């Protein structure tokens, strides 16, 4: 079953730290995907504060857990991830 990971900014974190860390996060998710990780899609919500929340879609809970286990945003305590199993209905 696919999983959605919701990231919210950890309490007390200065948003500038998210932007400073983003290049490491980007390198991590690009390598994770290139290595065959089950990352389907990810990105921030289109909101007034793009550093405040984002999500990723993964092929399984195991892949979602593996991803967040090494993501600089999580490892450095900037975001708090929440994993939700997603029973998606596909229309393609």
C-alpha positions as CSV (number, residue, x, y, z in Angstrom):
1,X,0.0,0.0,0.0
2,X,1.3,3.5,-0.8
3,X,2.0,5.9,2.0
4,X,2.0,9.6,2.3
5,X,4.5,11.4,4.5
6,X,3.4,14.8,5.8
7,X,6.1,17.0,7.0
8,X,5.4,19.9,9.4
9,X,7.9,22.4,10.7
10,X,9.1,21.4,14.1
11,X,8.2,23.8,16.9
12,X,10.7,26.7,17.4
13,X,12.5,26.1,14.2
14,X,13.6,29.2,12.2
15,X,12.4,28.8,8.7
16,X,15.7,30.1,7.4
17,X,17.2,26.8,8.5
18,X,14.9,24.9,6.2
19,X,16.0,26.9,3.2
20,X,19.7,26.5,4.3
21,X,19.2,22.7,4.5
22,X,17.2,22.4,1.3
23,X,20.3,21.7,-0.9
24,X,21.2,18.6,1.2
25,X,17.5,17.5,1.3
26,X,17.4,17.8,-2.5
27,X,20.6,15.9,-3.0
28,X,19.2,13.2,-0.7
29,X,15.8,12.8,-2.4
30,X,17.4,12.8,-5.9
31,X,19.9,10.1,-4.8
32,X,17.1,8.1,-3.1
33,X,15.0,8.1,-6.2
34,X,18.0,7.4,-8.5
35,X,18.9,4.3,-6.4
36,X,15.4,2.9,-6.9
37,X,13.8,4.1,-3.7
38,X,10.1,4.0,-3.7
39,X,9.7,7.8,-3.9
40,X,6.8,8.6,-6.3
41,X,6.4,12.3,-5.7
42,X,7.2,15.1,-3.2
43,X,7.0,18.8,-2.7
44,X,5.8,21.7,-0.6
45,X,2.2,22.8,-0.4
46,X,1.4,26.0,-2.4
47,X,0.8,28.2,0.6
48,X,2.0,31.5,2.0
49,X,4.7,29.7,3.9
50,X,6.2,26.9,1.7
51,X,8.7,26.0,4.4
52,X,5.8,25.2,6.8
53,X,4.6,21.9,5.3
54,X,5.2,19.4,2.5
55,X,4.4,15.9,1.6
56,X,5.8,12.9,-0.2
57,X,4.2,9.8,-1.7
58,X,6.0,6.5,-1.4
59,X,5.4,3.0,-2.8
60,X,5.3,1.4,0.7
61,X,5.5,2.2,4.4
62,X,9.0,0.6,4.5
63,X,10.2,3.0,1.8
64,X,8.7,5.9,3.6
65,X,10.4,4.9,6.8
66,X,13.7,4.4,5.0
67,X,13.4,7.8,3.4
68,X,12.7,9.8,6.6
69,X,15.4,7.9,8.4
70,X,18.0,9.6,6.4
71,X,16.4,12.9,5.3
72,X,18.4,15.9,6.5
73,X,15.1,17.7,7.3
74,X,14.3,15.0,9.8
75,X,17.8,14.0,11.0
76,X,18.5,17.7,11.8
77,X,15.2,18.1,13.7
78,X,13.7,20.6,11.3
79,X,10.5,18.8,10.5
80,X,8.2,16.3,12.1
81,X,7.1,13.5,9.8
82,X,3.8,11.7,9.9
83,X,3.2,8.6,7.9
84,X,-0.2,7.8,6.6
85,X,-1.2,4.7,4.6
86,X,-3.0,5.7,1.5
87,X,-5.6,3.6,-0.3
88,X,-5.5,5.6,-3.5
89,X,-8.1,5.3,-6.2
90,X,-6.4,5.6,-9.6
91,X,-8.1,6.9,-12.7
92,X,-5.4,6.2,-15.3
